[in-house]
Amino acid sequence: AWLRSTEHEVVNRIDRRLDLATNLEIETAEELQIQNYGVGGHYESHLDCARVSVIYTAILRFIIINGDQSAYKELGTGNRIATVLIYMTEPEIKGGTVFIDLKISIPCIKVNC
């Protein structure tokens, strides 16, 4: 589920705290995403960023349509600067977030970020 700050006061408080903790403007962030993987569930390995070709395609399309090169200013890079995970529960059986290239796993600990 994707939740907006305007949908619930708890979501709004979380967004405000993340704004203060990261010094990033929450207005430019994606909505809060809630995941429940269940027993044995997982999320496939992925990168939390847009690939360069996607960014350049969007910029080129902007230049062609608008006839100018202000695309970087108008579109930005489209990439995420940060990803924050907050564990709402602690699994009975081990679980965590794995960073494959770093060869580390961060365990799920309730209310940790």
C-alpha positions in Angstrom: 0.0 0.0 0.0 1.1 3.6 -0.7 0.1 6.2 1.9 0.2 10.0 1.6 0.8 12.4 4.5 -2.7 13.8 4.0 -4.3 10.4 4.5 -3.5 10.0 8.2 -1.8 11.9 11.0 0.6 9.0 11.8 1.8 9.1 8.2 2.2 12.9 8.4 4.2 12.5 11.6 6.5 9.9 10.0 7.0 12.1 7.0 7.8 15.2 9.1 10.3 13.2 11.2 12.0 11.9 8.1 12.2 15.4 6.7 14.0 16.5 9.9 16.2 13.5 10.1 17.4 13.7 6.5 17.1 17.4 5.8 15.4 16.5 2.5 12.2 18.0 1.4 9.4 15.5 2.0 7.3 17.2 -0.7 9.5 15.7 -3.4 9.5 12.2 -1.9 7.4 9.3 -2.9 4.5 8.2 -0.8 5.2 6.0 2.2 5.1 2.3 1.1 3.9 -0.4 3.5 5.0 -4.0 2.9 4.1 -7.2 4.6 6.1 -10.2 3.3 4.6 -12.9 5.5 6.4 -16.1 6.5 9.0 -16.9 3.8 8.1 -13.8 1.8 10.8 -11.7 0.2 11.3 -8.8 -2.3 13.4 -9.6 -5.3 16.9 -8.1 -5.5 16.7 -4.6 -7.0 18.2 -1.2 -7.2 16.4 1.7 -5.6 17.2 4.2 -8.4 16.2 4.9 -12.0 18.6 3.5 -14.6 20.6 6.1 -16.5 18.9 5.2 -19.8 15.5 5.9 -18.3 16.6 9.3 -17.1 18.2 10.3 -20.4 15.2 9.1 -22.4 12.9 11.3 -20.3 15.3 14.3 -20.7 15.6 13.8 -24.5 11.8 13.5 -24.8 11.4 16.8 -22.8 13.9 18.5 -25.1 12.2 17.3 -28.3 8.7 18.3 -27.1 9.7 21.6 -25.5 12.5 22.6 -27.8 14.9 23.7 -25.0 17.5 22.1 -22.8 16.0 23.0 -19.4 15.1 19.4 -18.8 17.5 18.9 -16.0 16.0 21.8 -14.1 12.4 20.7 -14.9 12.8 17.0 -14.5 15.7 16.7 -12.1 17.4 13.3 -12.3 14.4 11.3 -11.2 16.6 9.3 -8.9 16.1 8.5 -5.3 18.6 10.1 -2.9 17.8 7.8 0.0 15.6 4.9 1.0 14.5 4.6 4.6 13.2 1.3 6.1 11.3 1.2 9.3 10.5 -2.2 10.7 7.0 -2.1 12.4 7.3 -5.7 13.7 10.0 -8.1 14.5 9.6 -11.5 12.7 9.5 -14.7 14.8 11.9 -16.3 12.3 14.9 -14.3 11.2 14.6 -11.7 8.5 16.4 -8.7 7.2 17.5 -6.5 4.4 20.4 -7.8 2.4 22.9 -5.5 0.6 24.4 -8.0 -1.9 27.4 -5.9 -3.1 28.4 -5.0 0.4 27.8 -8.7 1.5 25.9 -7.6 4.7 22.5 -8.2 6.1 20.7 -5.8 8.4 18.3 -7.7 10.8 14.7 -6.7 11.2 14.4 -5.2 14.7 11.0 -3.6 15.6 10.9 0.2 15.3 14.5 0.4 14.0 15.3 2.5 11.0 
